[in-house]
Amino acid sequence: MTAHCFHPPVRFRRLSDYRPGAQTAALLSRAHAAIDLAGLWLARSRRRRTLTGIAALGEHTMLDLGFDPDELRAEAAKPFWRE
């Protein structure tokens, strides 16, 4: 005679059951901050590249578009990490 062993059903964990520890939460927080900063830098880089293109069109074009040529050139010359 064979004995059947009945195990309780396997309970799969749901994502909502998972609570990261303090160390994991801190690491995730730093990772999110780094991703946000990279996105900000990318947006600034694109904007300043566009401003450089506008500056290359000439002073009359900048004035026609409503830009102060000196301010536009100063903004376009900044590196992406500077505000």
Secondary structure by P-SEA (a helix, b strand, c coil): cbbbbbcccbbbbccccccccaaaaaaaaaaaaaaaaaaaaaaaaaaaaaaaaaaaacaaaaaaacccaaaaaaaaacccccc
